[in-house]
């Protein structure tokens, strides 16, 4: 999937200028409103980098990028601001909503270098996340195999819960769905240390002995 850049500005002429400047270097989409940008993220995203003007009607650039952080936390966020807005821009950087801010007017060279740095940061974030997910998934697969050998019934329940969770995550459009599927699968891991007879008694609703209750 190509790494795309989204520019957000309420002046269409400025957006057209960005497209002309960088069309040979980056894949660019544009939006003239903050709300339009959020829709674009949902329908055309994900975007590797999102650059927003500070002063816009309805939603300021900081508000847009804070929303972006919630929707696509991996996207690298940059804000373009005038000198009068520096305080707000610095606050946005400090609370983690913005990767960098640039003052206007901004030269092509400065903006181009910043976009390249943002794309590099995006790749690092994605690589770190993928490494974590693959390492964790590998460990989970080993644990699942152990569970399937030691207690096939518990393994079956875990797989069934995983399917249910996958559907729930899809309907609710939750981010990073693998986390919820892993949690559902691992909910049965404790069954490894219980006798099959005890587990069967629990699910059958039979009365447990004091020792079984303690376990």
Secondary structure, 3 states (H helix, E strand, C coil): CCCEEEEECCCHHHHHHHHHHHCCCCEEEEECCHHHHHHHHHHHCCCCEEEEECCCCCCCHHHHHHHHHHHCCCCEEEEEECHHHHHHHHHHHHCCCCCEEEECCCCHHHHHHHHHHHHHHHHHHHHHHHHHHHHHHHHHHHHHHHHHHHCHHHHHHHHHHHHHHHHHHHHHCCCCCHHHHHHHHHCCHHHHHCCHHHHHHHHHCCCCCHHHHHC
